[in-house]
Amino acid sequence: MNHIDEYYNPDDVLTLVEAALYLRCHPKTLRQQAVKKLIPGKRVGYLWRFSKRRLAEWMREEAA
């Protein structure tokens, strides 16, 4: 096992659809909000990826 494997958990990275299901919103809405940088996400080529941990932190901050 190399040092990257120690920190990488593929379950922490969500696709657009997975993140939308997690947030219980429509994928189109999530993509629009991510483009506006209102929700944390990263574009990788044509695809969007979201960190489950960062989304949870964002939800806690928004609820406060």
C-alpha positions in Angstrom: 0.0 0.0 0.0 1.5 3.4 -0.9 0.9 6.7 1.0 -1.9 7.8 -1.3 -4.0 4.7 -0.5 -3.8 5.6 3.2 -5.8 8.8 2.6 -7.9 7.9 -0.4 -11.3 6.4 0.1 -13.3 6.2 -3.2 -16.6 6.5 -1.2 -15.6 10.0 -0.3 -15.9 11.2 -3.9 -19.4 11.5 -5.3 -20.6 11.9 -8.9 -23.1 14.6 -9.7 -26.1 12.2 -9.4 -24.8 10.7 -6.2 -24.2 14.1 -4.6 -27.7 15.2 -5.7 -29.2 12.1 -4.1 -27.2 12.8 -0.9 -28.4 16.4 -0.8 -31.9 15.4 -2.0 -32.0 17.9 -4.9 -32.1 17.7 -8.7 -28.8 17.1 -10.4 -29.4 20.1 -12.6 -29.9 22.3 -9.6 -26.7 21.0 -8.0 -24.7 21.6 -11.2 -26.0 25.2 -11.4 -25.1 25.9 -7.8 -21.6 24.3 -8.2 -20.9 26.4 -11.3 -21.8 29.5 -9.3 -19.5 28.2 -6.5 -22.4 28.2 -4.0 -21.9 24.5 -3.3 -18.4 23.0 -3.1 -17.5 20.8 -6.1 -14.8 20.3 -8.7 -15.1 19.9 -12.4 -12.9 17.2 -13.9 -13.2 17.6 -17.7 -16.9 17.4 -18.4 -17.7 15.7 -15.2 -18.5 17.1 -11.7 -17.1 15.5 -8.5 -18.1 16.3 -5.0 -16.5 15.4 -1.6 -19.0 13.9 0.7 -17.1 15.3 3.7 -17.1 18.8 2.2 -20.8 18.6 1.4 -21.5 17.6 5.0 -19.4 20.6 6.3 -21.2 22.9 3.8 -24.7 21.7 5.1 -23.6 22.3 8.7 -22.4 25.8 7.9 -25.6 26.6 6.0 -27.8 25.4 8.9 -26.0 27.6 11.4 
